[in-house]
Amino acid sequence: MMLGFLLARSGIDVIVLEKHADFLRDFRGDTIHPSTLELMYELGLLEEFLKRPHQETREIAAQVGNETIPIGDFTHLPTHCKFLAFMPQWDFLNFVAEKANCYPEFHLKMQTEATDLLQENGRIAGVRAKTQDGLIEIRSGLTVGADGRHSVIRQRAGLEVMDLGAPMDVLWMRFSHRSGDPRQSLGRASAGKVFIMIDRNEYWQCGYVIAKGAAEQTRNQGIVKFREEIARLAPFLQDRVGELGDWNDANLLTVKVDRLKKWFRPGLLCIGDSAHAMSPVGGVGINLAIQDAVAAANILGPGLAAGSVAESDLESVERRRDFPTRATQKLQIAVQNRVIRRALSTSAPPKLPFLLRLVRRFPVLGRFPARVIGIGFRPEHIRTRDMHTSH
Ligand SMILES: Cc1cc2nc3c(=O)[nH]c(=O)nc-3n(C[C@H](O)[C@H](O)[C@H](O)COP(=O)(O)OP(=O)(O)OC[C@H]3O[C@@H](n4cnc5c(N)ncnc54)[C@H](O)[C@@H]3O)c2cc1C
């Protein structure tokens, strides 16, 4: 969506396909990071964007056992917004779609599912897609796979995937919000359990982290025991754990961390989770996908405007985004293995990881995780122009 918006803004004809009828999907997280807000500022959209319902968090903390440990303080970041915005992804995507729709070059086709690639003379020449009215073919000078961690595009393109491993899956559920609830808390780790809570104003979006493949085992314990478990992890939810009627109210989200060996083929580029599925750790996947889109627009825009994209341009996009992706995944995997895997595999009270002990002792060190989470490695900036207003 973001790449489609930026290209259409530069006067390039774009078709964005979305297989669902709306963006009301609960699998992408909710965090809009300072670096994404900075892009909104550069696009002249920040003020309008911040009028949409959202919550602002200037510091994030984790509760380990009975102790609340600060993890990141965003107030020192060199960005216009020194906070993380929590906004449901459907609101964010609707906002970007609304802005993109102002450009005649932008075409969003909902309920259109890419199912295969068109290939001509060794080049990807577009996609086959399923619509309500049957199968269609769309020809394009460049096809971009931005279809997430279960990408059909990368699979059909035969791009090789390196599975980097994830020790957990997440049961995703919601509870109503009541007055007197505590201030937002991002995560709680307690003997053998990890529980995430996101304050969405009217309700709490919660994630119960389980060991990879342990969903069946958790369900076999029964919903009553599970409700008790939630109440133990977050005692303020005790009076409403009954809102979890049955297991249909706790969706299983599978976590993947992987990366393509090569992100492109002639006529095709993958970005976002399609090129590198991100762990929920740090809540940075959306941010990385958006940064990929900005880099792709910056690098490919001139070629696309002139009518063709060379393979070397596609390679430049991968080269530009390879380091931030690897570095972020490396950190995510370290947290997964050292904190989450350990927390899930022992029933002993969790030990505070070394890094968090350091941050507790020297709060100024909280600026480092804030920078990695809030801005990330090698932040991108809007270099493309709005061809319709000449800024
Ligand atoms: C449990 C969990 C929690 C997470 N929490 C956070 C968080 O809080 N913050 C954060 O930044 N990241 C979070 N992440 C990571 C984040 O969700 C991803 O990194 C991010 O969504 C990637 O964006 P994307 O645009 O590449 O793909 P996606 O967000 O997956 O978007 C792909 C889109 O393509 C559509 N699509 C798929 N296949 C097709 C097809 N064949 N044809 C047409 N359309 C198709 C999908 O419907 C979807 O709209 C979380 C991940 C998990 C597993």
PDBQT file of the ligand as one rigid body, heavy atoms in Angstrom, charges set to zero:
ROOT
HETATM    1  C1  LIG A 401       1.630 -12.211  16.492  1.00  0.00    +0.000 C 
HETATM    2  C2  LIG A 401       2.339 -11.117  15.725  1.00  0.00    +0.000 A 
HETATM    3  C3  LIG A 401       2.305  -9.820  16.232  1.00  0.00    +0.000 A 
HETATM    4  C4  LIG A 401       2.993  -8.802  15.563  1.00  0.00    +0.000 A 
HETATM    5  N1  LIG A 401       2.972  -7.546  16.119  1.00  0.00    +0.000 NA
HETATM    6  C5  LIG A 401       3.628  -6.549  15.490  1.00  0.00    +0.000 A 
HETATM    7  C6  LIG A 401       3.577  -5.199  15.998  1.00  0.00    +0.000 A 
HETATM    8  O1  LIG A 401       2.956  -4.905  17.025  1.00  0.00    +0.000 OA
HETATM    9  N2  LIG A 401       4.239  -4.235  15.306  1.00  0.00    +0.000 N 
HETATM   10  C7  LIG A 401       4.935  -4.510  14.152  1.00  0.00    +0.000 A 
HETATM   11  O2  LIG A 401       5.523  -3.583  13.564  1.00  0.00    +0.000 OA
HETATM   12  N3  LIG A 401       4.973  -5.743  13.648  1.00  0.00    +0.000 NA
HETATM   13  C8  LIG A 401       4.337  -6.777  14.273  1.00  0.00    +0.000 A 
HETATM   14  N4  LIG A 401       4.384  -8.036  13.742  1.00  0.00    +0.000 N 
HETATM   15  C9  LIG A 401       5.074  -8.237  12.450  1.00  0.00    +0.000 C 
HETATM   16  C10 LIG A 401       4.215  -7.629  11.333  1.00  0.00    +0.000 C 
HETATM   17  O3  LIG A 401       2.884  -8.137  11.427  1.00  0.00    +0.000 OA
HETATM   18  C11 LIG A 401       4.757  -7.888   9.932  1.00  0.00    +0.000 C 
HETATM   19  O4  LIG A 401       6.165  -7.772   9.916  1.00  0.00    +0.000 OA
HETATM   20  C12 LIG A 401       4.143  -6.874   8.943  1.00  0.00    +0.000 C 
HETATM   21  O5  LIG A 401       2.741  -7.009   8.961  1.00  0.00    +0.000 OA
HETATM   22  C13 LIG A 401       4.675  -7.088   7.527  1.00  0.00    +0.000 C 
HETATM   23  O6  LIG A 401       3.989  -6.212   6.647  1.00  0.00    +0.000 OA
HETATM   24  P1  LIG A 401       3.750  -6.608   5.132  1.00  0.00    +0.000 P 
HETATM   25  O7  LIG A 401       3.024  -5.467   4.525  1.00  0.00    +0.000 OA
HETATM   26  O8  LIG A 401       4.995  -7.102   4.515  1.00  0.00    +0.000 OA
HETATM   27  O9  LIG A 401       2.780  -7.879   5.180  1.00  0.00    +0.000 OA
HETATM   28  P2  LIG A 401       1.318  -8.029   5.777  1.00  0.00    +0.000 P 
HETATM   29  O10 LIG A 401       1.052  -7.037   6.834  1.00  0.00    +0.000 OA
HETATM   30  O11 LIG A 401       1.175  -9.473   6.100  1.00  0.00    +0.000 OA
HETATM   31  O12 LIG A 401       0.373  -7.648   4.552  1.00  0.00    +0.000 OA
HETATM   32  C14 LIG A 401       0.224  -8.478   3.431  1.00  0.00    +0.000 C 
HETATM   33  C15 LIG A 401      -1.103  -8.129   2.779  1.00  0.00    +0.000 C 
HETATM   34  O13 LIG A 401      -1.218  -8.856   1.574  1.00  0.00    +0.000 OA
HETATM   35  C16 LIG A 401      -2.497  -9.489   1.507  1.00  0.00    +0.000 C 
HETATM   36  N5  LIG A 401      -2.308 -10.710   0.719  1.00  0.00    +0.000 N 
HETATM   37  C17 LIG A 401      -1.688 -11.844   1.112  1.00  0.00    +0.000 A 
HETATM   38  N6  LIG A 401      -1.633 -12.723   0.100  1.00  0.00    +0.000 NA
HETATM   39  C18 LIG A 401      -2.231 -12.118  -0.952  1.00  0.00    +0.000 A 
HETATM   40  C19 LIG A 401      -2.485 -12.526  -2.300  1.00  0.00    +0.000 A 
HETATM   41  N7  LIG A 401      -2.091 -13.700  -2.750  1.00  0.00    +0.000 N 
HETATM   42  N8  LIG A 401      -3.116 -11.657  -3.121  1.00  0.00    +0.000 NA
HETATM   43  C20 LIG A 401      -3.521 -10.432  -2.689  1.00  0.00    +0.000 A 
HETATM   44  N9  LIG A 401      -3.312  -9.999  -1.411  1.00  0.00    +0.000 NA
HETATM   45  C21 LIG A 401      -2.661 -10.827  -0.564  1.00  0.00    +0.000 A 
HETATM   46  C22 LIG A 401      -2.879  -9.756   2.956  1.00  0.00    +0.000 C 
HETATM   47  O14 LIG A 401      -4.276  -9.878   3.109  1.00  0.00    +0.000 OA
HETATM   48  C23 LIG A 401      -2.317  -8.517   3.637  1.00  0.00    +0.000 C 
HETATM   49  O15 LIG A 401      -3.220  -7.434   3.628  1.00  0.00    +0.000 OA
HETATM   50  C24 LIG A 401       3.709  -9.081  14.372  1.00  0.00    +0.000 A 
HETATM   51  C25 LIG A 401       3.733 -10.371  13.851  1.00  0.00    +0.000 A 
HETATM   52  C26 LIG A 401       3.064 -11.397  14.520  1.00  0.00    +0.000 A 
HETATM   53  C27 LIG A 401       3.130 -12.798  13.969  1.00  0.00    +0.000 C 
ENDROOT
TORSDOF 0
